[in-house]
Amino acid sequence: MTNLALFDLDHTLLPTDSDKEWGRFLVRQGAVERDSYAQANEAFYQDYRAGRLDMPAYLRFCLAPLARYPRDQLDAWHAQYMEESILPHVRPEALELLDMHRKAGDLCAIVTATNTFVTRPIARAFGIDHLIGTEPATAGGDPNARYTGEYVGTPSFREGKITRTEAWLASLGKTWGDFNHAFFYSDSANDVPLMEKVNHPVATNPDEALREIALARRWPILELFQ
């Protein structure tokens, strides 16, 4: 029986935060107002780390710039962002972890709260075909149209990661019961709901709150980037 291997992205497979780095990149490009955007970006990041993030408010903030520019400009910026801000952080330890699961024949997916505009090219860089992320809305629902600054469906955040993962599994004709072993690697206490859902939660580069939970529950702790 195929096993299931799920991976958070930011500070789990990457030793950085892709969403925060995209915001910093936009500031450097002059695509957003420098001081106010940088301050808000940092404030939302600290709220996330503290487990008090207002996700709808954050999504309105981070998706708004996508609606201001045409897709070709956004795609050109994203390619530059990948070269400058992401690819230098793709570490061999993460690639080896993914390769271990792929060689075992496991069904692998990245499950991240970060939106899919930012993360889809990152998933490709890791060689992962299946990405579950928050979906930005497009005009008329056309996937190639301009972004609207809104989002569609359930954000893949906290309990939403369970909802979205189960919907993805259903699209493949599968349920949790089809897997003897289901792994989820994450660094964040925000991901405890999905970690409780699988039978192999792995606290990976855990933040302080998740480390305490993992120690109390005897979940394995993986320091991937030591």
Salt bridges, closest charged atoms under 4 A:
ASP8 OD1 - LYS161 NZ 3.13
GLU21 OE2 - ARG24 NH1 2.79
GLU42 OE1 - LYS20 NZ 2.76
ASP47 OD1 - ARG52 NE 2.84
GLU84 OE1 - ARG28 NH2 3.72
GLU93 OE2 - ARG91 NH2 3.37
ASP99 OD2 - LYS103 NZ 3.25
ASP106 OD2 - HIS101 ND1 2.71
GLU135 OE2 - ARG120 NH2 3.86
GLU166 OE2 - LYS197 NZ 3.61
ASP191 OD1 - LYS161 NZ 3.05
GLU196 OE2 - ARG217 NH1 2.61
GLU223 OE2 - ARG211 NH2 2.52
